[in-house]
């Protein structure tokens, strides 16, 4: 029986296969995936290209049906369109009608996801402003840059205040201001208790916004655990991000940041940690 304590996601033995080629042979892209994500939990999916991250997100979003296994969202309390209205999804290759203006597209998407018409316009304006697109509200999406489209994609995934947010490479194409927008949107979602699943190759996405990772490799779950446990165990893979140092201070950072007047903003694994992790899994 579904309750408010039911997990946001329960997946047992999840598998996805596609048939293709002259002989219509099945190719398995996901096999024996098990997930349990508590409500309000924050899960990161990481793995090389082709490891099944996007496929898994599409299954959770209801865009595809699994070939095998069981997938239950919110304890099975909701079905069909009612369930999809509780999910916000940003695919990696999200496409929107190029001929429509940003404001009207956002209002349409909000209405389709159950936001009352009286609230859809105001909610759309507020989200476009939050992602820095208020001046482009009357611009057709066909004139948007890649970074603008990604911001729009983030906004549309949040416009109906979903309980479960699914993001596939959400920061691809974003500039520094876009990263700040992304962080703010997820902070808002977390404050209202939304659950999150994010697939990303960007370490700061995983470290900042996830409390658990699943590493996918060749369609299977090769490892899982806290980001620090999975990414922080390699020798020589520490990254320091500092501010307030001149070129002489940067040269001396190996000795000590504080001695040169800098401020330590973040310390964690570098991108080399991901490469090392993938190498270990391939051995």
HUMOLIN-V604408 format. One record per backbone hydrogen bond with DSSP energy under -0.5 kcal/mol. NH is the residue of the N-H (numbers start at 1). CO is the residue of the C=O. Records with the same first field share a line. If there is no record, write none. Layout:
NH = CO  CO
This chain:
6 = 3
8 = 37
9 = 37
10 = 72
11 = 35
12 = 70
14 = 33
15 = 68
16 = 30
18 = 27
20 = 25
24 = 21
25 = 20
27 = 18
28 = 26
29 = 16
30 = 16
31 = 219
33 = 14
35 = 11
37 = 9
38 = 36
41 = 38
43 = 196
44 = 212
45 = 198
46 = 44  214
51 = 48
56 = 52
57 = 53
58 = 54
59 = 55
60 = 56
61 = 57
62 = 58  59
63 = 58
64 = 58
67 = 15
68 = 15
70 = 12
72 = 10
74 = 8
75 = 7
76 = 73
77 = 74
78 = 73
82 = 79
83 = 79
84 = 80
85 = 81
86 = 83
87 = 84
88 = 164
90 = 166
94 = 91
100 = 97
102 = 136  139
103 = 137
105 = 101
106 = 102
107 = 103
108 = 104
109 = 105
110 = 106
111 = 107
112 = 108
113 = 109
114 = 111
115 = 110
119 = 116
120 = 116
121 = 117
123 = 119
124 = 120
125 = 121
126 = 122
127 = 123
128 = 124
129 = 125
130 = 126
131 = 127
132 = 129
133 = 128
134 = 128
136 = 133
137 = 134
139 = 136
141 = 100
142 = 98
143 = 140
144 = 141
149 = 145
150 = 146
151 = 147
152 = 148
153 = 149
154 = 150
155 = 151
156 = 152
157 = 153
158 = 154  155
159 = 155
161 = 158
163 = 86
164 = 86
165 = 195
166 = 88
167 = 165  197
168 = 90
169 = 167  199
172 = 169
174 = 171
179 = 175
180 = 176
181 = 177
182 = 178
183 = 179
184 = 180
185 = 181
186 = 182
187 = 183
188 = 184
189 = 185
190 = 186
191 = 187
192 = 188
193 = 190
194 = 189
195 = 163
196 = 41
197 = 165
198 = 43
199 = 167
200 = 45  198
203 = 201
205 = 202
206 = 202
207 = 203
208 = 204
209 = 205
210 = 206
211 = 42
212 = 42
213 = 225
214 = 44
215 = 223
216 = 46  214
217 = 220
219 = 51
220 = 217
222 = 215  220
223 = 215
225 = 213
230 = 226
231 = 227
232 = 228
237 = 234
239 = 268
241 = 266
242 = 240
243 = 263
250 = 246
251 = 247
252 = 248
253 = 250
255 = 252
256 = 252
260 = 257
261 = 258
262 = 257
263 = 243
265 = 241  263
266 = 241
268 = 239
270 = 237
273 = 270
274 = 270
275 = 271
276 = 272
277 = 273
278 = 274
279 = 275
280 = 276
281 = 277
282 = 278
283 = 279  280
